[in-house]
Amino acid sequence: MEPTQSTEFLDLLSALTIQTDLLTAQRAFPHTLPIGRQLGLSAYDSAYLELAQRTSLRLATLDSRLAAAAPQMGLGVLTCQGN
C-alpha cells in the first residue's frame, strides 16, 4: 500500500462513527466461548455472533462459514449484492 493510499484510508476510517463495545471482553468466557465450542468457530468469529445476538442486529460478513453459523443462533445475515 502506498503512503497516499494509507492516508486516504485513515481519513475515511476517521470519518466513520465507530463505537467500541465494552461488554465483549466481559462476556468472553460466559457467552462467547460456549458459542465457539457449539459451532466450531474461533473466539474472534464467535465474538461477532455474540455481539450481533446481544444487540439484535444482523451479521454483516463475507465469511461464508460465519454467515452459515448465524442462522443457527437465530441471526439474520446482511448480504452484499454483486459479490
C-alpha positions as CSV (number, residue, x, y, z in Angstrom):
1,M,0.0,0.0,0.0
2,E,1.3,3.4,-1.0
3,P,1.6,6.1,1.7
4,T,-1.1,8.2,0.0
5,Q,-3.4,5.2,-0.1
6,S,-3.0,4.6,3.6
7,T,-3.5,8.2,4.4
8,E,-6.7,8.2,2.4
9,F,-7.9,5.0,4.1
10,L,-7.2,6.5,7.6
11,D,-9.1,9.7,6.6
12,L,-12.1,7.5,5.5
13,L,-11.9,5.5,8.7
14,S,-11.8,8.5,10.9
15,A,-15.0,9.8,9.3
16,L,-16.9,6.7,10.4
17,T,-18.9,6.7,13.7
18,I,-17.2,3.8,15.3
19,Q,-18.3,2.6,18.7
20,T,-16.2,0.3,21.0
21,D,-18.2,-2.4,22.7
22,L,-17.1,-2.5,26.3
23,L,-19.1,-5.6,27.1
24,T,-17.4,-8.0,24.7
25,A,-14.4,-8.7,27.0
26,Q,-16.7,-9.2,30.0
27,R,-18.8,-11.7,28.1
28,A,-15.9,-13.7,26.5
29,F,-15.9,-16.6,28.9
30,P,-19.5,-17.0,29.9
31,H,-21.0,-16.3,26.5
32,T,-18.6,-16.1,23.6
33,L,-16.6,-19.2,24.4
34,P,-19.6,-21.5,24.5
35,I,-20.8,-20.2,21.1
36,G,-17.4,-21.0,19.6
37,R,-17.5,-24.5,21.1
38,Q,-21.0,-25.2,20.0
39,L,-20.5,-24.0,16.4
40,G,-16.8,-24.9,16.0
41,L,-15.8,-21.3,15.5
42,S,-12.8,-19.2,16.6
43,A,-13.2,-16.8,19.5
44,Y,-12.9,-14.0,17.0
45,D,-15.8,-15.2,14.9
46,S,-17.8,-16.1,18.0
47,A,-17.4,-12.6,19.3
48,Y,-19.1,-11.2,16.2
49,L,-22.0,-13.6,16.7
50,E,-22.3,-12.8,20.4
51,L,-22.4,-9.0,19.6
52,A,-25.0,-9.4,16.8
53,Q,-27.2,-11.5,19.1
54,R,-26.9,-9.2,22.1
55,T,-27.6,-6.1,20.0
56,S,-30.4,-7.7,17.9
57,L,-28.6,-6.8,14.7
58,R,-28.0,-8.8,11.5
59,L,-24.5,-10.0,11.0
60,A,-22.5,-8.3,8.2
61,T,-19.9,-10.7,6.8
62,L,-18.4,-12.0,3.6
63,D,-17.1,-15.1,5.5
64,S,-19.2,-18.0,4.3
65,R,-18.6,-20.1,7.4
66,L,-19.6,-17.3,9.7
67,A,-22.6,-16.5,7.6
68,A,-23.7,-20.1,7.8
69,A,-23.4,-20.1,11.6
70,A,-25.5,-17.0,12.1
71,P,-28.9,-18.7,11.4
72,Q,-28.1,-21.4,13.9
73,M,-28.2,-18.7,16.5
74,G,-31.4,-17.1,15.1
75,L,-29.5,-14.3,13.5
76,G,-30.0,-12.7,10.1
77,V,-27.2,-12.0,7.7
78,L,-26.7,-8.8,5.8
79,T,-25.9,-9.7,2.3
80,C,-24.0,-7.8,-0.3
81,Q,-25.4,-7.8,-3.8
82,G,-23.0,-8.3,-6.7
83,N,-20.3,-10.2,-4.8
